[in-house]
């Protein structure tokens, strides 16, 4: 998973990336790129419904923010701001039947609103995982 994530982060020109897989009702971190060690510890397990990955999993739908540093939607956990990431998107990883298997997230260090095309491309990457 680590190599696949590194490739996705590179192709999208992102600064950070995460892959969480569903494990006994929580999201478990399986791969990450560009996260400071304290953040890795914060996101090692993510409850469904908490933070961008958890909200994505709860909805089984993409969740994005053009600037998580000032996001007030409730989708961003306070620890996420320590990454220095601004624009971020998390998409569900689904099995062939459409059931949630985990989440794939990427982020950049500048404000960025992900286009429908970018989200569709990231969903295609998630489907390959």
ChimeraX attribute file (.defattr): number of C-alpha atoms within 10 A of each C-alpha:
attribute: neighborCount
match mode: 1-to-1
recipient: residues
	/A:1	12
	/A:2	14
	/A:3	11
	/A:4	14
	/A:5	24
	/A:6	19
	/A:7	12
	/A:8	19
	/A:9	22
	/A:10	13
	/A:11	9
	/A:12	14
	/A:13	12
	/A:14	21
	/A:15	20
	/A:16	23
	/A:17	24
	/A:18	26
	/A:19	27
	/A:20	26
	/A:21	23
	/A:22	20
	/A:23	12
	/A:24	7
	/A:25	10
	/A:26	17
	/A:27	23
	/A:28	19
	/A:29	20
	/A:30	16
	/A:31	19
	/A:32	24
	/A:33	19
	/A:34	18
	/A:35	19
	/A:36	13
	/A:37	9
	/A:38	11
	/A:39	15
	/A:40	18
	/A:41	11
	/A:42	12
	/A:43	21
	/A:44	14
	/A:45	18
	/A:46	22
	/A:47	17
	/A:48	18
	/A:49	15
	/A:50	16
	/A:51	20
	/A:52	27
	/A:53	33
	/A:54	26
	/A:55	23
	/A:56	27
	/A:57	31
	/A:58	15
	/A:59	14
	/A:60	20
	/A:61	15
	/A:62	22
	/A:63	22
	/A:64	23
	/A:65	23
	/A:66	19
	/A:67	22
	/A:68	26
	/A:69	18
	/A:70	11
	/A:71	15
	/A:72	11
	/A:73	8
	/A:74	11
	/A:75	19
	/A:76	24
	/A:77	17
	/A:78	12
	/A:79	13
	/A:80	18
	/A:81	16
	/A:82	12
	/A:83	21
	/A:84	18
	/A:85	23
	/A:86	21
	/A:87	21
	/A:88	27
	/A:89	25
	/A:90	28
	/A:91	28
	/A:92	31
	/A:93	30
	/A:94	19
	/A:95	14
	/A:96	8
	/A:97	6
	/A:98	11
	/A:99	11
	/A:100	19
	/A:101	18
	/A:102	27
	/A:103	28
	/A:104	27
	/A:105	27
	/A:106	26
	/A:107	31
	/A:108	22
	/A:109	15
	/A:110	16
	/A:111	16
	/A:112	16
	/A:113	15
	/A:114	16
	/A:115	9
	/A:116	9
	/A:117	9
	/A:118	13
	/A:119	17
	/A:120	14
	/A:121	13
	/A:122	23
	/A:123	21
	/A:124	13
	/A:125	16
	/A:126	23
	/A:127	15
	/A:128	11
	/A:129	16
